[in-house]
């Protein structure tokens, strides 16, 4: 007999569901933008990788079928610069006065070029910000996908090919690394991608900004600041830590200028994260949802628009190089985050006169959440190698995991994490927002 929740829900439907679907690949639940790396049409595990059969009712931890290429979606897919002025290149002078960097005939200088590897939610949001500021962006992914708009050139390329990436990066001021390979193939596929990015930065002189996550820290008691030593306890954590150590060594040797922006779990329409995959579609559809770990423990969440602003600001400030920074984030339990998502999705219920005292009003706004146990996740992982990879990261959700972003906010005059914007955007995008892919591409292809 299937186990049931306190509200009578068939718990097995959350984990295993009924009809089988075929999935091909997945990105990292807590890291940069999911699958958009060195293999397959847009990331590892494309058509050449045998499909993995999972149940349709199971939370889509592997999202290839649902998200062929994770891209920014929703109402704020085109982000305003908000305090990020148009930056002129090193050889550009005052646009209104002739001088040593400006020809008297006032011909327009070449636009500053930036290269972004990875067309996931954060990569696309970063591209929009730079293009809005008047710069030129070369957005590189295996499939050449992304928003069609002035200022952004979409390039299909294998980012592990250091020679090709060097060619694409030549003349660029900044190289942003925002791609990640298939979640179950990190040890094999992340090192060559990271090596190619470092090689391209060293050969071209482009400043290198990495988008990272919290995996390298391991379990930490209390808020995590940037000076926290890396002490990974998982395979994926060690991969992440090695990537930063290699970049930092190259920086200290004077071969490149490098910085890493570490983000908490992503929020926002089209953002790839464990929460957006397991909970968001269910909550927005008014259905029960399951999530692993302690549902009431504080956990940090980062809106992809805020992460993009941090990437851009840090790339433009000489104080940023040679160290890591935490993207603006907001600490909130999974349960409270879900309540706020419900309120954003159903604002009329939350704001209607007398709703607070009306019978059943509290239940109407209380999301139906159940804790997904480690045993249930492991059982699902037995049939799916990507789901199996989530198990070693459960410590992130079984205890408080709070990323302190105060230093970044103060140093670069960035606003704290805009959780309300993320939730409003997600709620406005509807139940498919957590699994945006083709849908997201359509919305950004203006």
Buried (B, 14 or more C-beta within 10 A) or exposed (E): EEEEBEEEBEBBBBBBBEEEBEBBBBBBBBBBBBBBBBBBBBBBBBEEBEBBEBBEBBBBBBBBBBBBBBBBBBBBBBBEBEEBEEBBEEEBBEEEEEEEEBEEEEEEBEBBBBBBBBBBBBBBBBBBBBBBBBBBBBBBBBBBBBBEBEBBBBBEBBBBBBEBBBEBBBBBBBBBBBBBBBBBBBEEBBBBBBBBBBBBBBBBBBBBBBBBBBBBBBEBEEBBEBEBEBEBEBBBBBBBBBBBEBBBEBBEEEBBBBBBBBBBBBBBBBBBBBBBBBBBBBBBEEBBBBBBBBBEBBBBBBBBBBBBBBBBBBBBEEEBBEBBBBBBBBBBBBBBBBBBBBBBBBEEBBEEEEBEEEEEBEEBBEBBBBBBBBEBBBEBBEBBBBBBBBBBBBBBBBBBBBBBBEBBBEBBEBEEBBBEBBBBBBBBBBBBBBBBBBBBBEBBEE
